[in-house]
Amino acid sequence: MRFAHVVRPGSSEPRLVVADADAVIEVAELFEGAPRTLEELIAGGAELLRRIRTATASPSGTRHPIAGLSFAPAVLTPPVILAIGLNYAAHSSELGLKTDSTPTVFVLWPNSLAGHEGTTSWPRALSESVDYEAELGVIIGTPAKDVSPEDALSHVWGYTVVNDITARDIQYSEAQWSRCKSFDGFTPVGPFAVTADEVPDPQNLHIWTRLDGHLLQDGSTGQMVRPVATLVSHLSRAATLLPGTLISTGSPGGAGYSRDPQVFLRDRSTVTVGIDGIGELTTHCRILD
């Protein structure tokens, strides 16, 4: 199934919906006590998801056209956003950084979350070297503590698309990477969260970026140095991965920083990152003087 948080015209409240190509059904309209956010849906476990599947087979809720709706982030209040750096050899090489023997892990701040077709702005005085990174987002469904790689995917609720926007000049001037990737709106997520059964193999997905109509990243999640199962297992050794945790799993080659001449997000740029079978996530950019 495919879920999203949408905002109706004249409202500011995100609503959890089941989405298809043309329309959405508000989950709260399906039955009394239905979840209103993805986090509530995940907390309800497999039984709640089955109930929603049954209800949408002959829905009592109204189908609303997608046109005219705006999107909030696919996850609203994850307990933590974990990001993995240098998880594609081509990206590590182009940045002049070495892929370590263990994953590079950092945390993204919650203020950085943004929705599909939103506008992300930042002051020119802070950075004029802002880059894009298409990434597969993994959403944890059940608590994962010290799980094996063989069992790790059973703890995954679903997948989404992430653009890990990065201020490269700050990234290379500081020892940690959280701030350079956590400006307001620097972590667009969505528009959809797709249940794990829709993605039988997370290592067989086409992932790409278009900036102002130009294809700049074009890869496969099969190029990950460490696949999703390995990442979940590794992260779960140190701390329990709680339901709703979002893991951004790294970006393929083709970043703007490594190009000659370099290509960065400009004022009024439009960047779309996508993963086949999951969705396309568009961000509009404004640089403030």
C-alpha positions in Angstrom: 0.0 0.0 0.0 1.0 3.6 -0.6 0.4 6.2 2.2 1.1 9.9 2.3 0.3 13.0 4.5 -1.6 15.6 2.6 -2.9 19.0 3.5 -6.3 20.2 2.0 -6.7 23.7 0.7 -7.5 26.1 3.6 -6.1 23.7 6.2 -2.7 23.3 7.9 -3.3 19.9 9.4 -1.6 16.9 7.7 -4.0 14.0 7.0 -2.9 10.4 6.5 -4.2 9.1 3.2 -4.0 5.9 1.1 -2.9 7.1 -2.3 -3.1 5.8 -5.9 -2.1 7.5 -9.2 -5.1 9.8 -9.3 -6.8 10.1 -5.9 -6.5 9.6 -2.2 -8.7 8.2 0.5 -8.4 9.8 4.0 -7.7 7.0 6.4 -9.6 8.7 9.2 -12.8 8.3 7.2 -12.5 4.5 6.8 -13.6 3.5 10.4 -13.9 4.9 13.8 -10.6 5.2 15.6 -8.5 4.9 12.4 -5.0 6.4 12.6 -4.5 10.0 11.6 -0.7 9.8 11.0 1.8 7.3 9.7 3.3 7.1 13.1 0.0 6.0 14.6 -0.5 3.5 11.8 3.0 1.9 12.4 2.3 1.8 16.2 -0.9 -0.2 15.5 1.1 -3.0 14.0 0.2 -5.6 11.4 -3.4 -6.0 12.5 -4.2 -2.3 12.0 -2.6 -2.3 8.6 -4.7 -5.4 7.7 -7.8 -3.6 8.8 -7.0 -0.6 6.5 -6.4 -3.0 3.6 -9.8 -4.6 4.1 -11.5 -1.2 4.5 -10.0 0.2 1.3 -11.2 -2.9 -0.7 -14.7 -1.4 -0.5 -14.0 2.1 0.9 -16.6 4.1 2.8 -14.4 7.1 2.6 -14.5 9.7 -0.3 -11.9 9.6 -3.0 -10.3 13.0 -3.3 -8.3 14.0 -6.4 -4.6 14.4 -5.8 -4.7 17.6 -7.8 -5.1 20.6 -5.5 -3.7 18.8 -2.4 -0.3 19.7 -1.0 2.0 17.2 0.7 3.6 17.1 4.2 6.6 14.9 4.9 5.9 11.2 4.5 7.0 10.8 8.1 6.1 13.6 10.5 7.6 12.8 13.9 10.2 10.0 13.6 11.9 9.2 16.9 15.2 9.7 15.1 16.5 10.3 11.6 19.6 8.3 11.0 21.7 9.0 7.9 24.4 6.8 6.3 27.3 8.4 4.5 29.6 7.0 1.9 27.4 4.0 1.2 28.0 4.0 -2.6 31.6 3.7 -3.8 31.1 6.1 -6.7 29.8 8.8 -4.4 32.6 8.3 -1.9 35.2 8.5 -4.7 33.8 11.7 -6.2 33.8 13.5 -2.9 37.4 12.5 -2.2 36.4 10.5 0.9 37.2 7.0 1.9 34.5 4.4 2.6 35.3 3.1 6.1 35.2 -0.5 7.3 32.0 0.4 9.2 29.2 2.6 8.1 29.5 6.4 8.6 26.4 7.3 10.7 25.1 10.7 11.6 21.8 12.2 12.8 19.5 14.7 10.9 17.6 17.2 12.9 13.7 17.1 12.7 13.4 20.7 11.6 15.0 19.6 8.3 12.0 17.5 7.3 10.0 18.9 4.3 7.3 17.7 1.9 7.0 17.1 -1.8 6.6 20.2 -3.9 7.7 22.4 -1.0 10.1 25.3 -1.1 13.4 25.0 0.8 15.2 28.3 1.3 18.5 29.2 2.9 20.6 32.4 3.3 23.3 33.0 0.7 25.6 34.1 3.5 25.5 30.6 5.0 26.2 28.6 1.8 26.3 28.9 -2.0 27.5 25.3 -2.3 24.3 23.4 -1.7 24.0 20.0 -3.3 21.4 17.3 -3.8 21.5 13.6 -2.9 18.9 11.0 -3.9 18.5 8.4 -1.2 16.3 5.4 -0.3 14.6 6.0 3.0 13.9 3.0 5.3 11.1 3.2 7.9 11.3 0.8 10.8 8.1 -1.0 11.8 8.9 -3.1 14.9 11.6 -2.6 17.5 14.9 -3.9 16.3 17.6 -4.7 18.8 20.7 -6.7 17.9 19.0 -8.3 14.9 20.9 -10.4 12.3 21.1 -9.3 8.7 18.9 -12.3 7.8 16.2 -11.1 10.1 16.6 -7.3 9.6 14.1 -6.7 6.8 11.3 -8.2 8.9 11.6 -5.1 11.1 11.2 -2.7 8.1 7.7 -1.3 7.7 8.3 0.4 4.4 10.3 2.7 2.2 10.2 6.3 1.0 12.3 8.8 -1.0 14.7 11.2 0.6 16.7 14.1 -0.8 19.6 14.6 1.6 20.4 18.2 0.7 23.8 19.2 1.8 25.8 22.5 2.3 29.1 21.1 1.0 31.3 24.0 2.2 30.1 23.5 5.7 30.4 19.7 5.4 34.1 20.0 4.6 34.8 22.7 7.3 33.4 20.7 10.2 34.2 17.3 11.7 30.6 16.2 11.9 27.9 16.3 9.1 24.7 16.9 11.0 24.5 20.7 10.7 25.4 20.9 7.0 22.5 18.6 6.2 20.0 19.9 8.8 19.1 23.4 7.6 15.3 24.0 7.7 13.9 22.0 4.8 17.1 20.2 3.9 15.5 16.7 4.3 12.5 16.4 2.0 10.8 13.1 2.4 8.0 11.5 0.4 5.7 12.0 -1.1 4.8 8.4 -0.4 5.6 5.8 2.2 5.3 2.4 0.5 4.8 -0.7 2.6 7.6 -3.3 2.5 5.5 -5.9 0.6 5.5 -3.5 -2.4 9.3 -3.6 -2.5 10.4 -7.3 -2.6 14.1 -6.4 -3.1 15.3 -3.0 -1.8 18.6 -3.6 -3.6 17.0 -3.7 -7.0 15.6 -0.1 -7.4 16.5 2.5 -10.0 17.4 5.8 -8.2 17.9 9.1 -9.9 18.0 13.0 -9.7 16.9 15.6 -12.2 18.0 19.2 -11.6 16.2 21.8 -13.7 15.4 19.1 -16.2 18.9 17.6 -16.4 19.5 14.0 -15.3 22.5 14.2 -12.9 22.2 11.0 -10.8 21.3 7.7 -12.4 22.0 4.6 -10.4 20.7 1.5 -8.6 20.3 0.7 -4.9 22.2 -2.5 -5.9 25.3 -0.3 -5.9 25.2 0.2 -2.1 28.4 -0.8 -0.3 26.2 -2.1 2.6 22.6 -3.2 1.7 19.6 -2.3 3.8 19.6 -5.5 5.8 23.3 -5.0 6.8 22.6 -1.3 7.8 19.6 -2.2 10.0 21.5 -5.0 11.6 24.6 -2.8 12.3 22.5 0.1 13.7 20.5 -2.2 15.9 23.6 -3.5 17.7 24.2 -0.3 19.6 20.6 0.9 20.3 17.1 -0.3 19.7 15.7 1.0 16.5 12.2 2.2 17.5 9.1 2.0 15.3 8.9 5.0 13.0 12.7 5.5 12.8 13.8 6.8 9.4 17.1 5.6 7.9 18.5 7.5 4.9 20.8 4.9 3.2 23.2 7.0 1.2 23.4 8.4 -2.3 24.8 7.1 -5.6 27.4 8.9 -7.8 26.6 12.1 -9.7 26.6 14.8 -7.0 27.0 18.3 -8.1 30.1 19.0 -6.0 32.2 16.5 -8.0 31.2 17.9 -11.5 33.5 20.1 -13.6 32.2 22.7 -13.5 30.4 22.1 -10.2 26.6 22.1 -10.2 24.8 23.4 -7.1 21.2 24.2 -6.3 20.5 27.8 -7.4 17.9 30.3 -6.6 14.7 29.1 -8.2 16.1 25.7 -9.0 13.8 22.7 -9.1 15.3 19.4 -8.1 13.4 16.0 -8.3 14.8 12.8 -6.8 13.1 9.5 -7.5 13.1 5.8 -6.9 11.2 3.6 -9.4 8.2 1.9 -7.7 8.3 4.4 -4.7 7.9 7.9 -6.0 9.2 11.2 -7.2 10.1 13.9 -4.7 10.3 17.5 -5.9 11.8 20.5 -4.1 11.8 24.2 -5.1 14.9 26.2 -4.0 15.2 29.8 -2.9 18.4 31.5 -1.9 17.8 34.5 0.4 20.0 37.6 0.2 
